Amino acid sequence: MTTDDKARTGPDPAGFGPAVAHHAWRLSGRIVAGVGQLLLWILTGIGTLLRPLAVRLGARLNGGAGRGPGAPPGQTAPLPRWINTWREVVGSWYFAPLTGLALTIAALAELAPRADSPLSLAGGFAVAATLPLVWRRENLRAVAAVVLSAVAASLLTGQVLLVTTSFAALYTLYALGRRLPRQSTGVLAVGSVAALGVVYLATGTLDDVPWPAAIVAVLAAIGLGDARRVVESAGRTEAEAAERTNETLTRLTAVQREQAVMRERARIARELHDVVAHSVSMIAVQAETAPYTMENLSPEARAGYTEIAKTAREALVEMRRLLSVLRADAAPEPEAANSPQPRLDRLPDLIEQHRGAGGHVDLAVHGDPRALSTTVELSAYRIVQEALTNARRHAPGAGVRVDLTFLPDRLAVRVRDDGASAATQVLNRPDPGPRTAGADPAGPTAADAGRTRLEAPGSAGGHGLVGMRERATMLGGRFSAGPATQGGFLVEAELPVTSEGNSIRGHGSQAPPGRP
């Protein structure tokens, strides 16, 4: 058939009806959508007008900004206070007995206008349908069997349906739906609907109640109980998952801290190897050459020098073996392998580097500067280095003051910046005695772990406060870090010292900063 033939014959009658129905369907949908949109606009306008009042009322009930500055501190808002009180009452042991007895008294009061005595059949059914609820918390299934049987028997024997017994039956169905598993809840719903059908067919007790309304009420009670069970189960699942996550994070944090400690100890061991190996090598060389440079040595003296050289060589071998084990857990650093270990004479260069990075720092030396052991000077240098790194990272542009105090028995290192402070943590607290300034007696809490600069990583190759603590404790010293009382952050360390005298100078050490 050509196009002209189709034009002459008109539209196909077979497709005209579905097309009209489709357009009518779309038009009705647009009409409903338009009416719905109009209602949404009206409701949105009403909500916008009432929003300030709702916000003020909610703030007054729930606390917060609506309480005002004059509200007494620590006072709970009305709504949370009422909710908490209600939860305490519901969770108490006496809630079920009180409500069960109250419902029984209400059922008897409802029977009183009808001149039905509690000793009558109607009174017996009313008591049997309400009084067992006193023990519903301990024996729910047995109580439910008694209550539902009493209500069903009352309806089948032609007794008048009471509001209190109806409520008792619906509440029992709700409690069963909240306790029973999903499959048992479905069986309960089917059985309850079947029981309603039997009552409607066998008696006229429920003629005043439309059967759809009764079925909806029964299914709604069971459905609400099942929904409450699902919500509570989901809440418990989320709480358990959150607890497991917190435990995992706690263990992970502990493992990370242990790994940081091990890496820092390996780094310290490598640095000490460079320091100690030179001295032990000098002992071995001098012991080996002494028999050739000294005349008239007794055989015993020669044997002693030989034993000293042998012991020194064995100590070097053991030290290298230990270092190789440590290097298996922490890769060596180019700085430790290619350059000598820094001492206090290089502090001015470190200060200039900090200033070149945009920081402001002042260095002050107190006491009588003198040459100290290499390990002490290296530890002091690293502590200052890590403290300056923390200042650059967490308080950029803040002013920093570095104080070195040479005391007869220790070297005190103090680094304070005037930037943002953080929660205090004492990383190493010795036996009871004078406490280092800046230490917090309370210590940190578990919620503070892993936050702020107290556990921030240090400079390249270092581990921040962990490394500073390890260096101080390695020497038997003390270390503390936390907010300064005047603001900012304070790092303090006390390192026991041993003067090396001419032996240190003989190995090329220079005077610490501030020496004339």
Buried (B, 14 or more C-beta within 10 A) or exposed (E): EEEEEEEEEEEEEEEEEEEEEEEEEEEEEEEEEEEEEEEEEEEEEEEEEEEEEEEEEBBBBBBEEBBEEEEEEEEEBEEEEEEEEEEEEEEEEEEBBEBBBBBBEBBBEBBEEEEBEBEBBBBBBBBBBBBBBBBBBEEBEEBBEBBBEBBBBBBBEEBBBBEBBBBBBBBBBBBBBBBBEEEEBBEBBEEBBEBBEEBBEEBEBBEEBEBEEBBEBBBEBBBBBBEBBEEEEEEEEEEEEEEEEEEEEEEEBEEEBEEBBBBBBBBBBBBBBBBBBEEBBBBBEBBBEBBEEEEEBEEEEEEBBBEBBEBBBEBBEEBEEEBEEBEEEBEBBEBBEEEEBBBBBBBEEBBEEBEEEEBBBEBEBEEEBBBBBBBBBBBBBBBBBBBBBBBBBBBEEBBBBBBBBBEEEBBBBBBBBBBBBBBBBBBBBBEEEEBBEBBBEEBBEEEBBBEBBBBBBBBEBBBBBBBBBBBBBBBEBBBBBBBBEEEBBBBBBBBBBEEBEEEBEEEEBEBBBBEE
